[in-house]
C-alpha cells in the first residue's frame, strides 16, 4: 500500500492536509470524496517495506495460484448465495490456510468497514491481487455482477495453473538431468580423476590427448573449485539482478521465446494467456485500451508486453484491433482470420476465447512430445562425456597393460 500526502478543502471551504494509505492516486481521491472533502493535490510518498504490506514484515509468505482459485471460487459461491461481502470475507479469513492471505483478508474486512469498495481495498495489496484481478472485480461491482466476476477469475486462474503445471512437468526431467551432469562433473574432477592421475604419474608413460584433457580439467577444478562456485553463484545473482531492470526484463522475455525447442512452447503459452485474459476483460466490460494495458502486465513477458502496449497506442489513434494485431506480427494467419471474424460479428470476447483454446491445445500437444525431443540431445551430451571419460582413463591403462605384457615376455 502506498502513502500519499494530500491537500484538500472541507465542506466549509477550509484548507486541510494530511496523509493516507491507498493503492493509487484515484483510490486516494475516492477516499477523500467519501470523507466529503474536495482533493486539491495528491502526491505519492516514498514507499517502504512496512508501508507496502503493513503488519506482514520483511518476509512475506507467498499467496499461491491455488489460494487465489479457492478464494475466487468461494467468493463466487458466497456472493451467489447472497451472503454479505464483509461476512463472506470474515469467513474466508478464518478458513484459509495461507498466513499472508489470512492477514490480507482481515485488512480487507477493516477497509470495507471503513466504506471502501472491494476493488479499492484489493488495489492496496498489489503483491497479492494483480491489476487484472482488481479491474475485473471493479467491473463486477459497477455492474452488480460480482459473483460472475469471481467466476470468470476462477476459470482464468484454473487455466493458468494447468498451463504452468504442464510446462513444469515437461521441463522437470531435462533440468534434473542437467543438474545431475553438473554434480557428476564436480565429483569426477575432484575425487575420481585425481586417483587415476597419481597412478599414471608413477608409470611415467606417454598419455593420449583425451587423458591429458581429463587431467587438465581435473587440475583446474581441484585448484579453482571455490572460485568456480563463487563465479557460478555470482552469475546467477547478476542475471537475476539484471532481469529486474527494464532492459533486462525485455531481453529476458525475448530470450525465453527464442530459446531452442522450449521457446516456441513458451511463446504460444504466453499468447494463449494474452487471448484468455484479453477476452475475459472484454467480456467483463472493460474498455479495449484499458484491457490491453492490464493484459500487457498479465502476460508475464515484458518483450511481448511492449508489443501489446504498441497495439494499444495504435488503437488509441483510431486503428482496428485486426490491423494492430497484423502489425505486431505476434499471431499466425489462422488466428488473425479468427480475430477478423470476431471484429465483424462484434463477438470479439468469444473469438478470443476460441483463440486461447487454440493456443492452449497446441501447447498441450507440444508439451506431450517435448520430452521425446529433448531426450536425444541429453543422451548425446551424456554419451560424449562417457566417451571422453572412457578414452581418457582406459586407453592409457590398456597401453600400460600391453607394455607390461611385452616386458614380461
C-alpha positions as CSV (number, residue, x, y, z in Angstrom):
1,X,0.0,0.0,0.0
2,X,1.4,3.4,-1.0
3,X,1.3,6.5,1.2
4,X,0.0,9.8,-0.2
5,X,0.3,13.4,1.0
6,X,-2.8,15.4,0.2
7,X,-4.2,18.9,0.4
8,X,-8.0,19.5,0.2
9,X,-10.9,21.7,1.3
10,X,-13.6,20.6,3.6
11,X,-17.4,21.4,3.4
12,X,-16.8,24.8,4.8
13,X,-14.0,25.5,2.3
14,X,-11.3,25.5,4.8
15,X,-7.9,24.0,3.6
16,X,-6.8,20.8,5.2
17,X,-3.9,18.4,4.6
18,X,-2.7,15.0,5.8
19,X,-1.6,11.6,4.8
20,X,-3.5,8.4,3.8
21,X,-2.7,4.9,2.5
22,X,-4.2,3.8,-0.8
23,X,-3.4,1.7,-3.9
24,X,-3.0,4.6,-6.3
25,X,-4.0,8.3,-6.8
26,X,-7.5,7.6,-8.0
27,X,-8.2,5.4,-5.0
28,X,-6.9,8.1,-2.7
29,X,-9.1,10.7,-4.4
30,X,-12.2,8.4,-3.9
31,X,-11.4,8.0,-0.2
32,X,-11.2,11.8,0.2
33,X,-14.5,12.3,-1.6
34,X,-16.1,9.8,0.7
35,X,-15.0,12.0,3.6
36,X,-16.9,14.9,2.0
37,X,-13.7,16.8,1.2
38,X,-12.5,18.1,-2.2
39,X,-9.0,17.0,-3.0
40,X,-6.6,19.6,-4.5
41,X,-3.3,17.8,-4.6
42,X,-2.4,14.2,-4.1
43,X,1.4,13.4,-4.0
44,X,2.8,9.8,-3.7
45,X,5.3,9.5,-0.9
46,X,8.4,7.2,-0.8
47,X,7.3,3.6,-0.1
48,X,9.0,1.4,2.5
49,X,8.7,-2.3,3.2
50,X,6.4,-1.6,6.0
51,X,4.0,0.6,4.1
52,X,3.9,-1.8,1.1
53,X,2.4,-4.5,3.3
54,X,1.6,-3.4,6.8
55,X,1.7,-6.0,9.6
56,X,3.3,-8.7,7.5
57,X,7.0,-7.9,8.0
58,X,10.1,-8.1,5.9
59,X,9.4,-11.8,4.9
60,X,6.1,-12.4,3.3
61,X,4.8,-15.9,2.6
62,X,3.6,-16.2,-1.0
63,X,0.0,-16.4,-2.0
64,X,-0.2,-19.3,-4.5
65,X,-2.3,-19.6,-7.5
66,X,-4.2,-22.4,-5.7
67,X,-5.1,-19.9,-2.9
68,X,-6.5,-17.4,-5.5
69,X,-8.5,-20.2,-7.2
70,X,-10.0,-21.2,-3.9
71,X,-10.7,-17.6,-2.9
72,X,-12.4,-16.8,-6.3
73,X,-14.5,-19.9,-6.2
74,X,-15.6,-19.5,-2.6
75,X,-16.4,-15.8,-3.2
76,X,-18.5,-16.8,-6.2
77,X,-20.5,-19.3,-4.1
78,X,-20.9,-16.9,-1.2
79,X,-22.0,-14.0,-3.5
80,X,-24.3,-16.3,-5.4
81,X,-25.9,-17.3,-2.1
82,X,-26.5,-13.7,-1.1
83,X,-24.0,-13.6,1.8
84,X,-23.0,-10.0,2.7
85,X,-19.5,-9.3,1.4
86,X,-18.0,-8.4,4.8
87,X,-19.4,-11.5,6.4
88,X,-18.0,-13.6,3.5
89,X,-14.6,-12.1,3.8
90,X,-14.5,-12.8,7.6
91,X,-15.4,-16.4,7.0
92,X,-12.7,-16.8,4.3
93,X,-10.1,-15.2,6.5
94,X,-10.7,-17.8,9.2
95,X,-10.8,-20.8,6.8
96,X,-7.8,-20.1,4.5
97,X,-4.6,-21.9,5.2
98,X,-2.4,-19.2,3.7
99,X,-1.0,-16.9,6.5
100,X,-0.4,-14.0,4.2
101,X,-3.9,-14.3,2.6
102,X,-5.5,-14.5,6.0
103,X,-3.8,-11.2,7.0
104,X,-4.8,-9.5,3.8
105,X,-8.4,-10.7,4.0
106,X,-8.5,-9.4,7.6
107,X,-7.3,-6.0,6.3
108,X,-9.9,-6.1,3.5
109,X,-12.6,-6.5,6.1
110,X,-11.4,-3.5,8.0
111,X,-11.2,-1.4,4.9
112,X,-14.7,-2.5,3.7
113,X,-16.0,-1.5,7.2
114,X,-14.5,2.0,6.6
115,X,-16.6,2.4,3.5
116,X,-14.2,1.4,0.7
117,X,-15.2,-0.8,-2.1
118,X,-13.7,-4.3,-2.5
119,X,-11.7,-3.3,-5.6
120,X,-10.3,-0.3,-3.8
121,X,-9.3,-2.4,-0.9
122,X,-7.8,-5.1,-3.1
123,X,-5.8,-2.5,-5.1
124,X,-4.0,-1.6,-1.8
125,X,-2.3,-5.1,-2.0
126,X,-0.7,-5.4,-5.4
127,X,1.6,-8.1,-4.2
128,X,-1.4,-10.4,-3.8
129,X,-4.0,-9.2,-6.2
130,X,-3.0,-8.3,-9.7
131,X,-4.3,-5.2,-11.6
132,X,-6.2,-7.6,-13.8
133,X,-8.0,-9.2,-10.9
134,X,-8.8,-5.8,-9.3
135,X,-10.2,-4.5,-12.6
136,X,-12.5,-7.5,-13.1
137,X,-13.8,-7.1,-9.5
138,X,-14.3,-3.4,-10.1
139,X,-16.4,-4.1,-13.2
140,X,-18.4,-6.7,-11.3
141,X,-19.1,-4.1,-8.6
142,X,-20.2,-1.5,-11.1
143,X,-22.5,-3.8,-13.0
144,X,-23.9,-5.6,-10.0
145,X,-22.4,-8.9,-11.1
146,X,-19.7,-9.5,-8.6
147,X,-20.4,-13.2,-8.5
148,X,-19.9,-13.6,-12.2
149,X,-16.6,-11.6,-12.0
150,X,-15.3,-14.1,-9.4
151,X,-16.5,-17.0,-11.6
152,X,-14.5,-15.6,-14.6
153,X,-11.5,-15.2,-12.4
154,X,-11.8,-18.8,-11.2
155,X,-11.8,-20.1,-14.8
156,X,-8.9,-17.9,-15.7
157,X,-6.8,-18.9,-12.7
158,X,-7.5,-22.6,-13.2
159,X,-6.4,-22.5,-16.9
160,X,-3.3,-20.5,-15.8
161,X,-2.5,-23.2,-13.2
162,X,-2.9,-26.0,-15.7
163,X,-0.6,-24.3,-18.2
164,X,2.1,-23.7,-15.6
165,X,1.8,-27.3,-14.4
166,X,2.2,-28.7,-17.9
167,X,5.3,-26.6,-18.5
168,X,6.8,-27.6,-15.2
169,X,6.2,-31.3,-15.9
170,X,7.8,-31.0,-19.3
171,X,10.9,-29.2,-18.1
172,X,11.4,-31.1,-14.8
173,X,13.2,-34.0,-16.5
174,X,15.8,-32.1,-18.6
175,X,16.5,-29.8,-15.7
176,X,17.1,-32.7,-13.4
177,X,19.4,-34.4,-15.9
178,X,21.5,-31.2,-16.4
179,X,21.9,-30.7,-12.7
180,X,22.9,-34.3,-12.3
181,X,25.6,-33.8,-15.0
182,X,27.0,-30.7,-13.3
183,X,27.2,-32.6,-10.0
184,X,28.8,-35.6,-11.7
185,X,31.4,-33.3,-13.3
186,X,32.4,-31.9,-10.0
187,X,32.7,-35.4,-8.4
188,X,34.7,-36.8,-11.2
189,X,37.1,-33.9,-11.4
190,X,37.6,-33.5,-7.7
191,X,37.5,-37.2,-6.4
192,X,37.8,-39.7,-9.2
193,X,40.2,-38.4,-11.8
194,X,43.0,-37.4,-9.3
195,X,43.3,-41.0,-8.2
196,X,44.0,-42.1,-11.8
197,X,46.3,-39.1,-12.2
198,X,48.5,-40.4,-9.4
199,X,48.7,-43.9,-11.0
200,X,49.6,-42.5,-14.4
201,X,52.3,-40.4,-12.9
202,X,54.0,-43.4,-11.4
203,X,54.3,-45.2,-14.7
204,X,55.7,-42.0,-16.5
205,X,54.0,-43.1,-19.7
206,X,53.1,-41.1,-22.8
207,X,49.4,-40.2,-22.4
208,X,46.8,-39.7,-25.2
209,X,45.1,-36.3,-25.7
210,X,41.8,-37.5,-24.1
211,X,43.7,-38.3,-20.8
212,X,45.6,-35.0,-20.9
213,X,42.3,-33.2,-21.3
214,X,40.8,-35.0,-18.3
215,X,43.9,-34.4,-16.2
216,X,44.0,-30.7,-17.1
217,X,40.3,-30.3,-16.3
218,X,40.7,-32.1,-13.0
219,X,43.7,-30.0,-12.1
220,X,41.8,-26.8,-12.9
221,X,38.8,-27.9,-10.8
222,X,41.0,-29.0,-7.9
223,X,42.8,-25.7,-7.8
224,X,40.0,-23.3,-8.5
225,X,36.8,-25.1,-7.5
226,X,35.9,-22.4,-4.8
227,X,36.3,-19.7,-7.4
228,X,34.2,-21.7,-9.9
229,X,31.4,-22.0,-7.3
230,X,31.6,-18.3,-6.5
231,X,31.5,-17.3,-10.2
232,X,28.5,-19.6,-10.8
233,X,26.6,-18.1,-7.8
234,X,27.7,-14.6,-8.9
235,X,26.5,-15.2,-12.4
236,X,23.1,-16.3,-11.2
237,X,22.8,-13.3,-8.9
238,X,23.9,-10.9,-11.6
239,X,21.4,-12.4,-14.1
240,X,18.6,-12.1,-11.5
241,X,19.5,-8.5,-10.8
242,X,19.7,-7.6,-14.5
243,X,16.3,-9.2,-15.2
244,X,14.8,-6.9,-12.6
245,X,15.8,-3.9,-14.7
246,X,13.6,-2.6,-17.5
247,X,16.0,-3.5,-20.3
248,X,16.7,-6.9,-18.6
249,X,13.0,-7.8,-18.5
250,X,12.6,-7.1,-22.2
251,X,15.7,-9.0,-23.1
252,X,14.8,-11.9,-20.9
253,X,11.3,-12.0,-22.3
254,X,12.7,-12.1,-25.8
255,X,15.3,-14.8,-24.9
256,X,12.6,-17.1,-23.4
257,X,10.6,-17.2,-26.6
258,X,13.7,-17.6,-28.8
259,X,15.2,-20.5,-26.9
260,X,15.5,-23.7,-28.9
261,X,12.7,-26.3,-28.6
262,X,11.1,-24.9,-25.4
263,X,10.9,-21.3,-26.7
264,X,8.1,-21.9,-29.2
265,X,6.0,-23.6,-26.4
266,X,6.5,-20.7,-24.0
267,X,5.6,-18.3,-26.8
268,X,2.3,-20.0,-27.6
269,X,1.5,-20.4,-23.9
270,X,2.0,-16.6,-23.5
271,X,-0.2,-15.9,-26.5
272,X,-2.8,-18.2,-25.0
273,X,-2.6,-16.3,-21.7
274,X,-3.0,-13.0,-23.6
275,X,-6.0,-14.1,-25.5
276,X,-7.6,-15.7,-22.4
277,X,-7.1,-12.6,-20.2
278,X,-8.0,-10.1,-23.0
279,X,-11.2,-11.9,-23.8
280,X,-12.1,-12.1,-20.1
281,X,-11.6,-8.3,-19.8
282,X,-13.7,-7.5,-22.8
283,X,-16.5,-9.9,-21.7
284,X,-16.5,-8.2,-18.3
285,X,-17.0,-4.8,-19.9
286,X,-13.5,-3.3,-19.6
287,X,-12.7,-0.8,-22.4
288,X,-10.4,-2.2,-25.1
289,X,-7.5,0.2,-24.4
290,X,-7.7,-0.3,-20.7
291,X,-7.9,-4.1,-21.2
292,X,-4.7,-4.1,-23.3
293,X,-2.9,-2.1,-20.6
294,X,-3.8,-4.6,-18.0
295,X,-3.1,-7.6,-20.3
296,X,0.4,-6.3,-21.1
297,X,1.3,-6.9,-17.4
298,X,-0.7,-10.2,-17.2
299,X,1.3,-12.0,-19.9
300,X,4.4,-12.1,-17.7
301,X,6.7,-11.3,-20.7
302,X,7.9,-7.8,-21.0
303,X,9.0,-8.2,-24.6
304,X,5.5,-9.2,-25.7
305,X,4.1,-6.7,-23.2
306,X,5.8,-3.9,-25.1
307,X,4.2,-5.1,-28.3
308,X,0.8,-5.2,-26.7
309,X,1.3,-1.6,-25.5
310,X,2.2,-0.6,-29.0
311,X,-1.1,-2.2,-30.1
312,X,-3.0,-0.1,-27.5
313,X,-1.4,3.1,-28.7
314,X,-2.3,2.4,-32.3
315,X,-5.9,1.6,-31.3
316,X,-6.0,4.9,-29.5
317,X,-5.0,6.5,-32.8
318,X,-8.1,5.0,-34.4
319,X,-6.8,1.8,-35.9
320,X,-8.8,-1.5,-35.6
321,X,-7.7,-4.4,-33.4
322,X,-7.2,-6.6,-36.5
323,X,-4.9,-4.1,-38.1
324,X,-2.7,-3.6,-35.0
325,X,-2.6,-7.4,-34.5
326,X,-1.3,-7.8,-38.0
327,X,1.3,-5.1,-37.4
328,X,2.5,-6.7,-34.2
329,X,3.5,-9.9,-36.1
330,X,2.6,-11.9,-33.0
331,X,-0.1,-14.1,-34.4
332,X,-0.5,-16.7,-37.1
333,X,-2.7,-16.1,-40.2
334,X,-5.3,-18.5,-38.8
335,X,-5.6,-16.6,-35.6
336,X,-5.8,-13.3,-37.5
337,X,-8.6,-14.7,-39.5
338,X,-10.4,-15.6,-36.3
339,X,-9.9,-12.1,-35.0
340,X,-11.3,-10.7,-38.2
341,X,-14.5,-12.8,-37.8
342,X,-14.8,-11.6,-34.2
343,X,-14.4,-8.0,-35.2
344,X,-17.0,-8.3,-38.0
345,X,-19.6,-10.1,-35.8
346,X,-19.0,-8.0,-32.7
347,X,-18.2,-11.1,-30.6
348,X,-14.5,-10.4,-30.1
349,X,-14.6,-11.8,-26.5
350,X,-16.0,-15.2,-27.6
351,X,-13.5,-15.3,-30.5
352,X,-10.6,-14.5,-28.2
353,X,-11.7,-17.4,-26.0
354,X,-11.5,-19.6,-29.1
355,X,-8.0,-18.3,-29.9
356,X,-6.9,-19.0,-26.3
357,X,-8.3,-22.6,-26.6
358,X,-6.4,-23.0,-30.0
359,X,-3.1,-22.0,-28.4
360,X,-3.7,-24.0,-25.3
361,X,-4.4,-27.2,-27.3
362,X,-1.2,-26.6,-29.3
363,X,0.8,-26.1,-26.1
364,X,-0.7,-29.2,-24.5
365,X,0.2,-31.3,-27.7
366,X,3.8,-29.9,-27.9
367,X,4.4,-30.5,-24.2
368,X,3.5,-34.2,-24.5
369,X,6.2,-34.6,-27.2
370,X,8.7,-32.2,-25.6
371,X,10.4,-34.9,-23.6
372,X,10.8,-37.0,-26.7
373,X,12.5,-34.1,-28.5
374,X,14.9,-33.3,-25.6
375,X,15.9,-36.9,-24.7
376,X,18.2,-37.4,-27.8
377,X,20.0,-34.2,-27.0
378,X,20.6,-35.2,-23.4
379,X,21.6,-38.7,-24.4
380,X,24.1,-37.2,-26.8
381,X,25.6,-35.0,-24.1
382,X,25.9,-37.9,-21.7
383,X,27.4,-40.1,-24.4
384,X,30.1,-37.6,-25.3
385,X,31.0,-37.2,-21.6
386,X,31.2,-41.0,-21.1
387,X,33.2,-41.4,-24.3
388,X,35.8,-38.8,-23.3
389,X,36.0,-40.4,-19.8
390,X,36.4,-43.9,-21.1
391,X,39.1,-42.9,-23.7
392,X,40.9,-40.8,-21.1
393,X,41.1,-43.4,-18.4
394,X,41.0,-46.8,-20.2
395,X,43.3,-46.0,-23.2
396,X,46.4,-45.4,-21.1
397,X,45.6,-48.4,-18.9
398,X,45.5,-50.6,-22.0
399,X,48.8,-49.1,-23.2
400,X,50.4,-49.8,-19.9
401,X,49.0,-53.3,-19.7
402,X,50.4,-54.1,-23.2
403,X,53.7,-52.6,-22.3
404,X,53.8,-54.7,-19.2
405,X,53.0,-57.9,-21.1
406,X,55.6,-57.1,-23.7
407,X,58.2,-56.5,-21.0
408,X,57.3,-59.8,-19.2
409,X,57.7,-61.8,-22.4
